[in-house]
Each structure stands twice: as C-alpha cells, then as structure tokens.
Amino acid sequence: MADHDGNDILEPNNPRRLFIKKAAGVSAAAALMNMVPAGVRSAAWAAGSDAPELKEVKIGFIPLTDCASVVIAAVKGFDRKYGIRITPSKEASWAAVRDKLVNGELHAAHVLYGLIYGVQLGIGGPKKDMAVLASINNNGQAISLSNQLKAKGAVDGASLAKLIQAEPREYTFAQTFPTGTHAMWLYYWLAAYGVNPFTQTKVITVPPPQMIANMRVDNMDGYCVGEPWNARAIRDNIGFTAVTSQEIWQDHPEKVLGTSLEFVQKYPNTARAMIMAILDASKYIDDMKNRSEVAKIISAKSYVNTDFDSIEDRMLGQYDNGNGKKWKDANYMKFYNDGKVGYPYLSDGMWFLTQHKRWGLLKEHPDYLAVAKQVNQIKLYKEAATQTKTPLPKSDMRTSKLIDGVVWDGKNPAKYADGFKIKA
C-alpha cells in the first residue's frame, strides 16, 4: 500500500513487510560498517556513537614553542572538525599544570612526559592514575650556559666538567620540573661527562619563562629548557647554547597531550577527538611553508609572549649557538614527521621511569612495562591515527642510542637503569 506521494505505508499487521524493512535496515548498516576501517570498526564507541561527550575542552599549556599544536588546533579550527572546541589555557608553571590536571580544572594539557609518569607513581606530586594520549613533539630543547662560564672556557660538556673539577664551588643549574624531561636531559648530559648532578652541582626548579630573568641576575650557571628560552638567552646576551636536546637523544620524546585516566574512562570520544585535532594541527605545523606563520601566531602575548625571531629561527632549523657556530639542524623540533612523532611508544614512557630510578626518585624498580601500558593510551591513539590517516609504527617499542653511546630499546629496563656508572 502507498500514499499519494508513492511512499510505502507500513501496514501494522503485515509481518512480512516488517521483516523486509528490518532486514533492509540491517543490510544498509552492515554495508556502512564495512566501509569503516577495521581498526575503527573494532573500537567500542561510548553509547554506540563516536560523538564527543564534551563539546568544549580546556587544554593547559606553558609558554614554549612546543605548545604550538594545541594553539594551532584551536586557532585554525582543527578541533571543530572533530566536534570539539579547544580553549588553550596559559599556565604559570608545570606544578600548576600538574595540580589542575589532578583536580580536573584542566581537561588535558601540553605537558612534560616525565611529569605524567611522576604523578602516576606519586613521586612528582599527589599520586593519581594518569594518561598519555599522544606525543606532541620530538627535539627542540637545549641546555644554555652563562657567559661567565664561557669566559672561563666552559663551552660544552667536556670543558664544563673540567672546570667543575678544577674550580670546585656551588655550580647551580635549573630544570623545569623534578621528574620532567628537562631535568632528565640535564642530568643525563652532565653524567655523560662524568659530573654527578646531585653531588657536584646544585639543581633548582624554575618555570620556563623565568629562566632568562634568573640567569640575568646570576641565580644560576645554566639551565635546561624548551625553546624559545635558549634562543632568547643569546638574543639577550646572557648565555649561549652548550648542547641541544637532539644531540643528547635524536628524536627524543618531549611534551605529550596528557590527562588523567579518569578523564579518558569518562570521556573516551572527547579524548579521541583531542588526539585527532592535535594530529591534524601537527601535520599543518610540520609543513615548512607554514612554520613562519605558526611562529608568528604563537609569539603573541596570549601564548608564548616573546619576539617572533626568537621562535622562528629554531622552528626552521636555523641554529646559532651564540658562540660562533651556525648550522642547519636536520633534527629541529618536529610535531608530526610523517606520523612518527605522535605515537606513544611504551619504551618512551619506560625510559623516564629508568631515569627516575637512576636518580633515586624511585626507591624500587617498578613494573616498567605494566606502568607504561596503563599510562600510554595506545588503543585510543591508534583509533585516532586511523581516522586521520596517520601512519602507525610496527612496534610499541623503539631503539635509540643516546649521547653516551648507550642503547635504549626497552627490553631490560631494570638492568638499563642499574647499569649507569653515575647514579644516585
């Protein structure tokens, strides 16, 4: 039976018609599902839908060049493509970021890899189950030393170690958070040249934007921080770059998109949407023709709040160490790198735990792999990567050789952590 427009009218007592209609619906749904990539199809969408549970998300950041993907995702509308609105929230310190992630004031943050793991194990503040959604960037940090050290001939790791040995005093170096990336790069670099950071130097914690002011008034001899605060030391004529972080570990993990595990469990679709927006923004940033524009955007007062030139040069891989050396660095700060950056490798998370154990922040060996599997949200990342056509690696582990020649592959973390000559 049909109406005057020729549309079928369902006869209430016609079971055959009901069966045909239901079967057609099932077939259509099955056909649609077959068009969805297998990785996405197998995912358990909340409430049967992949729509974000939250439409607006607050993502914290610290004024650093590598906050770019969070800012660009919001400014360029990559967030709206996935049904969310990102509000970037500028924070004063990593401790503030930690506290706001723990209490839920921030939904997520551009945050130090090692900070997330420190909170997970209760060694970097209140203990809480945390989550790494994606890696945000590789490379692009540095260790800056004061001009006073340069005047004494300390211009690199070897000459600094020689000076510390020859002229003992309280040498003070700053990092940005006790369990964070910058602390680990600083400690690893000093130890690679025979200096124990805990017995031969004094180490203090200083928020990134305050590094310049503190070194200007001689509060410290050097610091490890992200850009642009190393380039700024040169422009302000208070210091120079002794080593870049990519020289310590090429393509090292750095900042992550971090949140609490509670948030991921409560809002899985929102978490996935955030990853997808960050991946799209990261791909945009890694197109070199966009980098100057990105540097201009993030230099604004509401974001990094510094001069454009201090950001742009190193974003383009154009390095000047402030001590007569200029070079084009192939291992500049990368956000996407054909999909290699974003993957939350288990071995990356485990590495930070090995260094926390090495330096006495952890008293006992944790179950390295189990912790990394709980924190790094690989399944969720793979779903986001599949939807954004981001290439995925073959393994959850990767192998790297660091500045001291020691290879890290994640296979025997306890042996690795105990194997260093210089440790706590």
N, C-alpha and C positions, 0 to 999 in steps of 0.2 A: 504494500500500500504506500502511496506517495502523496505529498501535499501539492499545492498548486505550483510550487517552485521546482517540483521534481525531486525533492529530498525524501529519503526513506523516513517513514514514521514507524517507530518501534511498536509492534503490537504486543501488549502486555502478556498475552497468553500464548505467544509463539516461541517455544523454547529453542527451535531450530534457528530462528532469526537471532536470538540472544547468543547462541553458541557461535554462530558465524561472526557476529560483531566482536565478541570477546577474542576469538581466535585471530581475527584480523589485527586487533589491537596488540596482542602478544607478538605476532609476527613482525609488526612495524617496530615495536620496542626492541625485539631481538636484532632486527636489521640495523637499527640505530646503534645498539651496543657493539655490534661487530665493526662499526666504523670507528669506534673509540680505541686508541692504542691499548694493548694488553696490560701494560703497567698501570695505566689509569683505571682500566676496567676492573682490575682486581682490588683496587683501593676501596676501603669501607667508608664511603662518604657519610657524614653525620646526617641523620634523619633522611637518608636517601637522596640527598642533594649536595652538590658541591658549592652551594652559595655560602659566602662568608657569614658567620653568625653575628659578627660585629661589622658595622659599616664604616666606623671611624676608629682609627688606631693611633695611639701616641707612641712614637719611637724616639727614644732619647739618643743624643749624640754629644760628643765632646768636640770643641773647635779644632779639628785636624783635617788635613787634606782627604784622609780616607773615610770621612763621613759623607763623601760625595754621592755614593749610591742611594743613601737614604734621602738626601736633599733632592737629587735629580728625580728620583721616583715620584716625589711629591710635586716638584715644580713642573716637570714635563708630563705629568698625568699618567705615568705607567701604573700607578696604583689604581686609578679609576677603571682601567681596562679590566681589572680583576675584581671589581665590585667593592673596593675599599677606598677610604680617604686617609692618607698618612699625614699626621701632624708632626713634623720634626720638632723635638723639644731640646733646646740647648741647655746643657748641664754644666755645673761648675767644676766637677771633679769625678774621677772614677768611683770614689767612695759614694758620692751622691747617686750615680748611676746604679751602683750595686743596691743601695738601700731602696731606691724606687722600683727596681725590678723585683726585689724580695717582697715589698709590701703591696705591689700591684699598681702603684701610682703611674708607672710606665708599663705599656703592654709589651714592649720589646725595646731593644737598644742596639746601636752600633757600639760594640763593647770588646774589651781585651779578651782574647781567647782564654788566657790563664786565669782571668778573673772569674769566669763562669765555672771553671774547674775548682778554683779555690773555694767558692761558695758551696759547690756541690759537696766538698769534703769538710766544710766547716773550718777551713784554715785562712780564709780571706774575709771573715765576717760571719754573720749568722748562717748556720747550716740550712740549706734548702735545696731540694731537687731542682736542677736547672736543665736548660735545653739549648743546644746549638742548632739553629735551623739551617744555617749556611755560613760558609766562609765569605767574608766581604772583600778582602784584598790580600795580595801577597806583596812582599818587598816594601820599599819606600820609607823606612825608618833610618835613624843614624845615631851615632854617638858623637857628640860635639865636645871638644876640649877648649879650655880657656886660652886666651892669648898669652897669659902668664906662663902656662905650661909650654907653649910653643917657644917662648923666649928662652926657656931652659932646655930646648931641644927635644921635648916630648911631643912628637907629631904623629905617632902611630902606636900600636900595641907594644912592640918591642922596645921602643925608646921610652915609653911611659913606664914600663916595668923596670927598666934600667934606672930611671930617675927615682922611682919609689924605693928601690934598693939602695941607691947611693945617698939619697937625702930623705931619710925617714921623717915623717910628720903625719898629721892627720889629713890625709887626702880625702876630700869629700865629693861623692858623686851622687847624682839624683836619678831616680827612676819614677815612674808614674803610679805604680800600684804594686804592693809586695808580691803578689802571685802572678802579676801580669806579664805581658810579652816584653816590655822594655826592661823590666828587672832581669828577666831571663837572658836577653841579648847582652846586657851589660855584664852580668856575672859570667856568662859563657866566654865572652871576649877577654875579659880580664884573666880568667883562669887559663885560657888558651896560651897566654903569655907568662904564666907562672905566678900570677897575682891572686891571692885569696881575697875575694871582695869583702869577706866578713872579718878577717883578722888583720888585713893590711890596709884597708880603707874604711871610711865611714860612708854608709849609704843612707840617703834620706828619700822621702817621698814628696814629690812636688807635682801639682796638676800641670798638664802640658802648657797652657797659655802663660803660666807663671815662671817658666824656665828662664826666659830672657831676663826678666827683672831680677831674679835671684842671682844669676851669674854676673849681671852687671854690677851688683853690689858685693861681689866676691864671697857669696854664701857657699859657692861650690867651685870645684875644679873642672867639672864636666857633667854631662847628663846624657841619658838615652831617651829619645822621644820620637814621635812621628813628625812628619812634615806638616806645616811649613816652618816649624820652630828650630830646625837645624839651618835651613837657608836663611832664616831671619837673624841668627847669631852672626852670620857672615855679613849680611847687609848692615847690621847694627855695629859691626866691628868689635864684637865682644868675644868671638870664638871662631872655630873652624871645624870642619868635618874630619874626624880621625878615621872613621870607618862607616860604611853604610851597612845596614842590616842584611842586604842581599849578598854582601861579601862574607858575612858570618854564616848565612844559610840561604843559598839561592832559592827563590820562590817559596820562602818560609810562610807558614800560616801567621796571620796577624790579627785583624779585627774580625769579629763574627756578628751575625744577626742573632742575638741571644735573648732568651726569655726564660720564664720558669716552666718546669714540666707541667705544673698545674694549668698554666695558660694553654699549652698545647693540647692537653687532655680535654679541656673545657671548650676550646675554640679551634679544632683542627683545621677547619676550612679557612678560617681567618689567617692562621699561621701559614698555610699553604699559599694563600693569596699574597701574603707579605713576601714570601720567598720568590714567587713569580715576578712580582713588581721589582724586587731588588735585582733579580737576574736580568730583566729587560733593561733596567737602568744601567747595570754594569756593562752590558753589551754596548749600550749607547756611549758610555764613557770611554770604553776601550777602542772606539773608532777614533783614531788620532785626529781626524779633522774636527772632532767635537771637543777636544781637550781644552783648547783655549777658552771656548765658551763656558765649559764646566768650571774652569779655574776662576773665570770672571763671576759666575753665579755664586760659588761657594766663598769667594773672598768678601762678600757683603757682610755688613755689621751683624746681621741676624744669624750668620753662620760662623765662619772662621774669623772674621773681623781682622783682616790684615791686608797688606798691599798685594795686588794681583801678581806682580812679578815674583814675589817670594813663593807663590804657589805654582805659577805656570812653568817656570824653567824645569824644575824637577819632575813635574807631571809629564813633561815632554821628553824626559830622559836626558836633559841637558844639565850636566853636573859641573860645578865648580866647588872645590873643597875649601876655598878660602886660604889656601897655602900654596898657590902656584900651579895646581893641577886642574885641568878642564878635560872632560871626556863625555862622550855619548854613551850612556849606560843602557845596554840591551835589557837589563833586569830592573827597569824602573817599576814604579808602583803599578800593579795590574789588578783589574777588578773582574775581568771575565776570562781573557786569554783562551779563547776557543772552548770555554766551558771548564777549563782546568782549575780555575780559582775557587769556584763556589762549593765544590764537593767537600762535605765534612768528613774527611778521612779519619778513620778510627786512630790511625798511627799519629796523626797530628795532635789529637787530644791526649793520647797516651804520653807523647813526648813531654808535654808540660808537667804531667804527673811525675815523670822521671826526674825532672829538674827540681820540682818541689821536694822530692825525696832526697835528691843530691844535696840540696842546701839546708836540709833539716826542717823544712816547713812541714813535711810529713814525717812522723816518727817511725812508722812502719810502712812496708810495701803494701799498697792497696791491690785489689784485683784490677790491674790496669785495664785489661780488655773489657771486663764487665762494666766498669765505670764508664768507659768510652761508649760502649753500646747503649747504655742508659741515657747518656747526655746527648750524643750526636744523633739527630733525628734523620737517619739515612733514608728510611722508608718514605717519610714525608718529602724529603728533598728530591728523591727520585720521581715522585709523582709530579712535583712542580717542574722538574727538569724536563720530564716527558712532555708536559703541556706547553713548555716554552721552547721546545726543540733544542734544549741544551745538551750537548754530548755528555755521556757518562763514562767514567773510567771502568776498567775491567776488574779492579780490586778495591777493597776498602782500606788497603794499606799502600803506602808509597815509600820508596827508598831515597835517602838523601845523604850526602857527605857534607859535614859542616867544616868550619874554618880550621879546626884542629886535625882534620883528616879522619875523624871517627865517623863511621857509617851508622845511620839510624834506619832501621827497617821495621821496628815494632815487634820483632819476633821474640825477643827475650828482654823485656823492659827492666826486670829486676837486675839482671846481670849488667845491662847497659848503665843503669843508674848507679850501681856499686862500682863500676869499672873506671871511674874517673880518678885520676891521681889527686886532684884538688877538689875537695868536697867538705861539707860541714862535719 
